[in-house]
């Protein structure tokens, strides 16, 4: 038998679930103290997430997509990018966006139903949150093509979930990145569930990383609960992209510890034992143990920092709650330069109903 081609998918993991090293650490991440700022950012994201959920539960904000359990993956992605790069997120990568300057109050504003939240701080060339599944992957591929045509040393990074990796948008973006050798990084954040659909029912692929092979991209699977592995996987992909060596697909294995959104009840389709087992692999406890054993983090530091996180997040929540509500006409005034007659009629109707309220 003649073999036309053979492929392998490398798996990266440096910290086991118990926080102990399972492989020699990459040179760039051997100083544990260098990881402390990123660990603090992970704690900040977790604090924000808990308070954002509480806001929804108390009726002070609309539906919200929790990022509980994704902190290492999201923060690691954001930490690996430069300001001039472009990020095309889906709708829960807050950790990456905070690293790029987005304010928590803007996340809350968006999920509160105010599109001004999408005009967020940070690089203005980053894309807004994208709720349609995987369409942001095509946006990132287009940006990457522009970078190549202009000869700019910039990289386009995008994220989708395990379910999103089965969309034609993701495949098209991967194919374009391979055909044109683009500076493009496709992050597939595999948290095990596409809302209520398990990974096993989504695809027959042995890994999600290998979906990039057909497009000719470099493919890697990473323990997404291991911050060091996330940083190293992203470092490799970003280095290749900047060097003109083409795009990458990275599958980050993690787990969604909360419901898909606050409108979901994951208890209807996930077993309690499965979730309990996932908590034994979660990223914050893992990195905390590693840093504590290295002598660069302790309980007193964490207590002081979590109190500071709570103070900062409360200030952001207050800024969100104090933001004046837009007038009802705002939903009509920013659609067209010259509104059509039927839209103008609807605008007048909305104004009349508001005056009657």
N, C-alpha and C positions, 0 to 999 in steps of 0.2 A: 504494500500500500504506500502510495506517495502522499506525503503531508504537505499541503499547500501553505499552511501557516499555523503557528502555535502561539498562545498568549498566556500570560500569567498576571494575576492581580496581587500586588504586594499589599500586606496588611501592616499598619503602623500602630504600635502600642508601646508605651514606655512606663506608664504607671498602672499597676493592677488595681482592682476595686478596693483593695486594702490600703492603697496609698504607697505601696512599696514598688521600687523600680523592678521591672521585669526584663529590661534590656538596657544596654549602655546608652546614656542620654546623649542627644546630639550636642555637638560642641557649642552651638549658639545658645543652648538652654541649660548648661550645666551649673550655672550659679543660681541656687534657689532664691536668693534675695531678689533677683531680677524678675521673678514670677509674682512677687508680693503685690505690686500695683495691679496686675491683671486679676489676681485673686480678690483683691478689694473691689474691683469692678464687677466681678461675678457676684459678690455679696450685695453690691448696690443694685444690680439687676434683679436679684431675688427679692430684695426688699421692695423695690418698685412693683414687681409683679404681684406680690401679695397684697399691697395696698390698692393696686389697680383693680384686682378682683373684688376687694372689699367695697370699692366705690360702686362697682356694678351691682353688687348684692344689695346695696343700700339705696339703689335707684338714682344715683348721682351721675351715672354714665351709662352708655349703651353697651352692646355686646363687645366683648374683649377676648382676644386670643392670647392665652397664657403661654409663657416661654419657660415654665418651670421644668427643669431638667436639661435645658438646652444651653445653659450659661457658658460652658467651656467652648462649645462649638461656635456660638455667636461671638463671644468676646475674642476668641482666637482668630476668627475671620476678620473682624474689624481691626485688630491689632496688627494684622499682616499687610494691611493696605496703606498706600500713601494718599495724601490729600488729593493729588491730581488723578488718581484712579477713579473709576466709576463703579458705583454699587447699585445693583438692581435687585431690591429685596422682594420677598413675598409680603407677608403680613404679621410676622412674629419675631423678626430678627432684631429686636430692640438693642440687645447687647452690642451687636456690630454697629448699629446706628449711633448709639451713645458714644462709642469710640470715635465716631466721625463727626461728633458735634451736635447731633440732634438732641433737643431738650425733652425731658420726660413730659413736660406740660404739652408739648406738641403731639406726642403719642396720645395723650389723654384727650386732647382736643379733637383729633381725628376720630378716635373711637367714640367720642361724644357726639358724633354726627356733624362736626364742623370741618369742612374741607380746608379751612385755613391751616389746619394741622399738617396738611400735606405740603404746605409751603414752609418746610422746616429749615432749621438752622443747619450748619454744616455745609459741605460742598454743594453749590447750587446745581452742579452737573449730575448729582446723584438722582436716581429715579424715585418717584413716590412709591408708597405702599401699593402693592398690586394684589387685589383679591381674586380676579380671574386667574385660574390656576395655570401657571407656567408661561403665560404670555410675556412675563418680564425676561425670560431667557432669550427670547428673540430680540428684545430691546438691547440687552447686553451684547449680543452678537453683532448687532448693527453698530453699536458704539465701538466695539473692538475693531470692526472693519474700518471705521473712520480713523482710529488711531494708527492703523497700519498704513492707510493711504496717505496720511499726513506725516508719517515717519516719527510719530510721538512715542516716547518710551512709557506708555501708560497701559494699564490692564483693566479690563472690564470683568467684574466679579458678579455672579448672580447666584441666588439660592432658590431651590424648590424642595418640596418634600418627597417622600417615597412615592406617594400617589402622583405627584406632579411629574415625576420622572417617566411615567407611562403616557404622558400627553405628547401629541405630535409636535407641539411647540418646542418641547425640550429636545426631541430628536432632530428637528429642523435646525435649531441653534447649534447643536453638536456637529451636525453635518456641515453647516456653513463654516464653523470654526476650524474644522479639519480641512475642508476643501481650500480655504483661503489662508490657512496657517495663521490664525488670529491670536492675539494676546487676550485670551478668554479663559476664565476659570468657572466651571459649572460645579457648584456645591450642591450635592444631593443630601439633604438632611433626613436620614432614615430614622424616624422615631417609632417605626413599627406599625403605625396606623394612619390611614388616609380617612379621617373622621372615624367611621365605624368599620371600614374595610381593612382587614389585616394585610400585612405585607405579603403573606403567602397566597392571597387571592388576587393580587395585583399583577403579578408577572411570574413567568417561569424562569427568569434569569437567576443564576446562582448567586450573583452579587448585583447590586445596582451600579457599582462602579464600571462594570464591564459594558454598560450601555454606551460608553464612549469609544469602545474599540472599533465598532463598525464605522465610526466617523474619523478614525485615525488619530484620536486624541490619547494623551498619556492618561492612564487610569490608576487610581489608588483608592484603597479602602482604609479608613482611619477610625480608631476608637474615639468617637466624638465626646466621650466623657473624660477623656485624658487631655488636658490643656496642652501638655507638651507635644503630644502626637498631633493635635490640631495645628499648632504653630509650625511644626516641622513639615507637615503635609502641605500647608499653605506656603511655607517658605520655598519649597521645591517648585510648586506650581507657579508662583509669582516670578521666581528666578528664571524659569524656562520661558515664561511669556515675555519677560523684558529682554531676554537674549534672542528673541526671534525664533524660538524653538517650538512655538505653537501652543495650543490650548491643553487644558487638563480637565478631567472629571474626577472629583473627589467625593466618595461616599462617606459620610460621617455617621457612624452607628451610635445612636443615642436613644432616648425614650421620652415620650410625652407623659410627664407625671401628673398633669392636670387634664381636665376635659379638653376636647379640641378647641372649643370656645366656651364662654359662659352660657351659651344657648344649648350646650350639649350636656348629656349625662353619660359619661363613659362607663358607668357601672352597668349599663344595659348591654354592653358588648365585651367588656374586659373583666377577667376574673380578679378577685381580690389578691389571690396568690401571685398572679403575674405582676401586679403593681407593687406588691411588697418586695418581690425579687428585684424589680427595677430600682427600688430605693437603695438596695445594697450596692448598686453600681453607679449611683449618681455622682456628678462631677464635683460638687462643692466639698462634700465630706472627704472625697478622695484626695483632692489637692490640699485641703486643710491638714490632713494627716501627714502628707509628704512634707509640707512646710514646717509643721510643728516638730517633726523628727529631725529636720535640718537645723532647728534652732532659730528660725527667722520669723516665727509666728507663735503667738500664745493666746490663752483665753482672755487675758486683760486687753490685749490689742484688739481682739475680735469684739469684745464687749463695747469698747470705746468706738470702734469703727461702725458697728451696727447701730449704735445710738446716733452717730453722725449721719449715717445713711437715712435713718428714719427722719431726722431733722430736715435733711435736704429734700427727701421725697415729699414730706408734708408741705414744704415751701412750694414745690412744683404743683402739688395738688391744689393748694390755695390759689396759685396763679391761674390754674385752669378754671377753678370754680368762680373766680372773680372776672374772668374774661367776658366782656359784654356779648350778649347773644346777637347774632346778625339779624337784620330785618328780614321779614318774609320775602321781600322783593329780591334778596340776594340770590335765590335759587333761579331767578329768571334773568338777572342783569348781566351774568357772566357767561352766557351760552353763545350768544351771537353778537357781532358788531352791529348788525342791523336786524333786530328781532322780527320774525315773521308775524303777521297779524294774529294768527291763532295763539301764539305765545303771549303777545301783548294782552289779548283778551283774558287769558288765564291769569296773567299778572293782576289785572284789574279785579278779577273775581277773588283772588287770594287776598288782596287788600281789603275788599269789601267784607269778606268773611272775618278777617282779623278785627275790623272795627266793630263787628257785631259781637265778638267774643267778650 
